[in-house]
Amino acid sequence: MPRLDPSKAAGAAISQHDYQTLAAFRKALREFLRFSEEAALAAGIAPQQHQTLLVIGACSANDSVTVGDIAAHLQIKHHSAVGLVERMRTAGWIIKAQDESDARRVILRLTTSGRRVLATLSAAHKSELTRLGPALRSMLQTLEEST
């Protein structure tokens, strides 16, 4: 968790407009997160499962994803990630395979079904971000200009 540095915050002048922009930005982020959660549930998948599919799907062919990577990306404990991955394996969205270079490591890969779910959700998320993007960019620019 990031810690606030009081020495940095003490000298920063925050205007009423900054507060309003920060509040609007926070609201927009939360709206996107709610959209994401609801889209995942509508697709028949838990939000953390969607995030897991996205982490695995984001890796290039030369990269690999482990349970530890999932725990780090989702900011959850390793044992929670183990259970999450096992439920997803049982559902048929991912497979576990031994790393060819280190037999102790288990690598996670998407199945065809997992790719299909991820593609559907990613298209919806891309569309929503395209809709929200201009407003988010405007809020960020406003904050940058007031600094």
C-alpha positions in Angstrom: 0.0 0.0 0.0 1.3 3.4 -0.9 2.0 5.7 2.1 1.3 9.4 2.0 4.3 11.6 2.4 3.1 14.6 4.6 6.1 16.7 3.5 4.9 16.5 -0.1 1.3 17.1 0.7 2.0 20.1 3.0 3.2 22.4 0.3 0.6 21.5 -2.3 -2.0 24.1 -2.9 -5.3 22.4 -3.6 -8.1 24.6 -5.0 -11.8 23.9 -4.7 -11.8 23.1 -8.5 -9.0 20.5 -7.8 -11.2 18.9 -5.2 -14.1 18.8 -7.6 -12.0 17.4 -10.4 -10.5 14.7 -8.1 -14.0 13.8 -6.9 -15.3 13.5 -10.5 -12.2 11.5 -11.5 -12.7 9.1 -8.5 -16.4 8.7 -9.4 -15.5 7.9 -13.1 -13.0 5.3 -12.0 -15.5 3.7 -9.7 -18.2 3.7 -12.4 -15.7 1.9 -14.7 -14.9 -0.6 -12.0 -18.6 -1.2 -11.4 -19.2 -1.6 -15.1 -16.3 -4.2 -15.2 -17.7 -6.1 -12.2 -21.2 -6.2 -13.7 -20.0 -7.2 -17.1 -18.0 -10.1 -15.7 -21.0 -11.3 -13.7 -23.2 -11.0 -16.7 -20.8 -13.2 -18.6 -21.0 -15.8 -15.9 -17.6 -15.2 -14.4 -16.5 -13.6 -11.1 -14.7 -10.2 -11.4 -11.4 -11.7 -10.0 -11.7 -14.5 -12.5 -12.0 -11.9 -15.3 -8.9 -10.1 -14.0 -7.0 -13.4 -13.9 -7.9 -14.1 -17.5 -6.8 -10.6 -18.4 -3.4 -11.0 -16.7 -2.8 -14.4 -18.5 -4.1 -13.0 -21.8 -1.9 -9.9 -21.6 1.3 -12.0 -21.6 3.2 -12.4 -24.8 4.1 -15.8 -26.1 7.5 -15.6 -24.6 6.3 -14.7 -21.1 4.6 -17.0 -18.6 2.2 -16.4 -15.7 2.4 -18.2 -12.4 0.0 -18.3 -9.4 2.4 -15.9 -7.7 2.0 -13.5 -10.6 -1.8 -13.7 -10.3 -1.5 -13.0 -6.5 0.7 -9.9 -7.2 -1.5 -8.5 -10.0 -4.7 -9.0 -8.0 -3.1 -7.9 -4.7 -4.3 -11.1 -2.9 -2.6 -13.7 -0.8 -0.9 -16.6 -2.6 -3.3 -19.2 -1.0 -6.3 -17.1 -2.3 -4.8 -17.1 -5.8 -4.3 -20.9 -5.6 -8.0 -21.4 -4.9 -9.0 -18.9 -7.6 -6.8 -20.6 -10.2 -8.1 -24.1 -9.2 -11.8 -22.9 -9.6 -10.9 -21.5 -13.0 -9.2 -24.7 -14.0 -12.3 -26.7 -13.0 -14.5 -24.3 -15.0 -12.3 -25.0 -18.0 -11.0 -21.4 -18.6 -7.3 -22.1 -17.8 -4.9 -25.0 -17.8 -1.8 -25.5 -15.6 1.4 -26.8 -17.1 4.9 -27.4 -15.8 7.5 -24.9 -16.9 9.8 -26.7 -19.4 12.9 -24.9 -18.0 12.0 -25.3 -14.3 9.7 -28.3 -13.4 9.0 -26.7 -10.0 7.1 -23.8 -11.6 3.5 -24.1 -12.8 2.6 -22.0 -15.7 -1.0 -20.8 -16.4 -2.5 -20.7 -19.9 -5.9 -19.8 -21.3 -8.1 -22.5 -22.9 -10.2 -21.8 -26.0 -13.1 -21.2 -23.7 -11.1 -18.8 -21.5 -10.0 -16.9 -24.6 -13.6 -16.6 -25.8 -14.8 -15.2 -22.4 -11.8 -12.8 -22.3 -12.4 -11.6 -25.8 -16.0 -10.9 -25.2 -15.3 -9.0 -21.9 -12.3 -7.1 -23.4 -14.4 -5.9 -26.3 -17.0 -4.5 -23.9 -14.3 -2.9 -21.7 -12.6 -1.3 -24.7 -15.9 0.2 -25.8 -16.6 1.5 -22.3 -13.1 3.0 -22.0 -13.5 4.6 -25.4 -16.7 6.2 -24.1 -15.1 7.4 -20.8 -11.7 8.2 -22.2 -12.3 11.8 -23.2 -13.7 12.8 -19.9 -10.9 11.1 -18.0 -8.3 12.7 -20.2 -9.9 16.1 -19.6 -9.9 15.7 -15.8 -6.2 14.6 -15.8 -5.3 17.6 -18.0 -7.1 19.9 -15.6 -5.2 18.5 -12.7 -1.9 18.8 -14.6 -2.5 22.4 -15.5 -3.3 23.3 -11.9 0.0 22.0 -10.6 
